[in-house]
Amino acid sequence: MITSVVISSFNGKQYLEENLPHVCKIGADEVVIVDDASTDGSADFVSQNYPQIKLVKHSKNKRFPISVNDGFAASTGEIVVLLNQDVRPDKNLIKNALPRFQNSQVFAVTFNEQDRSWAKGEFKNGFLEFTNGPRDNKIHESLWASGGSAAFRKDLWDKFGGFDPIFTPGYFEDLDLGWQARRAGYKIIWDPECKVKHLTETAFNKVFSPRQLQLIKERNYLLAHWKNLTGKQLSEHVYYLVLKILKHPGFIIPTLMAVWKKLA
């Protein structure tokens, strides 16, 4: 299988300096970096030090979902490894991930970060509730594949349309995509042997305040539900959403933000 790595980068020069040597050792057929209008010299650093890397440059900041989609569009791999700029892959990452794609029903393999495992959850009281599954060194099916450290089958990525820009600037676009894939009958696998080290979350914290990030997360969490629920589950969600707002009036803010985003 032909493999690509896609990295969306925004003002992450220091992380690219640290992590690209490791990325180049995992054996991908190509590496694509989307520079999302960085101002720290990231694009020049890549051009000067890694001429073999395919560099996509944005003239203005488009944020994470669109940047990732542009990276996938520029990639040629059958399997695309998506990494955040602050993720350091184990040298055997691709070697360990590719066998999972021998099963044509596997859409994605989500990686083993040091503080996260596979996502498990259930639809309860109108909402999809989720948590990390136990770290038991066994392969598990996951609710979604992490937008910062996972490998995807590109033809299915294209079929589902990639990350929906409605989630811009980011958060829960990966849940939405996983929700679509699982509803269509495909599997998402968490493999403990596919190891990465996620150093820290970088880009969003430099741009948004903690309060802004919380509202964006809550808004996008609702949007993921509104995109993927139908029938009885959607009715149940609306009922419990109203109860939540009555109990916590402040939740009307992300709800109105989600309505505005949906109608825009």
Beta strands, then each sheet from edge to edge (+ up, - down):
strand 1: 3-9
strand 2: 30-35
strand 3: 54-57
strand 4: 79-84
strand 5: 87-89
strand 6: 106-112
strand 7: 119-124
strand 8: 127-132
strand 9: 140-141
strand 10: 149-153
strand 11: 187-198
sheet 1: 3+ 2+ 1+ 4+ 10- 6+ 11+ 5-
sheet 2: 3+ 2+ 1+ 4+ 10- 6+ 11+ 9-
sheet 3: 7+ 8-
end
